[in-house]
Amino acid sequence: MAVQEQPTVAARPTLSDERLVSDCLRGDEQAWKALIDRYKNLIFSIPIKYGASREDAADLFQAVCIELFSELSNLRKAGSLRSWLITVSAHKAFHWKKKHRKQQGREVADTAGDAFPEPAVIARDFIEAAEREQMVRDAVARLPARCEEMVRLLFYEQPPVPYSELAQRLGLASGSIGFIRGRCLKRLQKLLEEMGF
């Protein structure tokens, strides 16, 4: 009987949320690492959208991860994990913002003009935008290593990395960057289409 080999953390980007949740519930530490790695940017981005500093966003990130750890077994449908994380992150960010405003001596009633609604009425547009952002992150993570690194350097770095530096980092000729970038973006587009983006 052949022993089935468990995928490494590096191979887990292709595993479904359902599989990762199942592995986490069985106590698989590698699955926890992969799950947090998959959603860390999503969780972190929501407090930033609410105006949190990077330090406060990091604290809120930890609070969401603790809640995930304690509530994962109560999640009714593992396929809704992303939506659950968005909702929990938005709730925590909203309450942080409310507390932060009180500490600054602002009127809580002033939040009526805020761009962010109370957690009970989180705008569907907000949730959909966060889900689309996560789909892009997931698709980028599924690209071949060189394409993933190229996309991150070109589109996630501020300011974007110049082609000459990009070529040096990736060990490519400067003249080939545009062609390879085009191929990588086509792969990314195909992945996004397969994911329903």
Helices and strands as residue ranges (DSSP letters): G 9-14, H 17-25, H 29-49, H 54-71, G 72-74, G 78-80, H 81-103, G 108-113, G 119-121, H 124-141, H 145-155, H 163-170, G 174-176, H 177-194
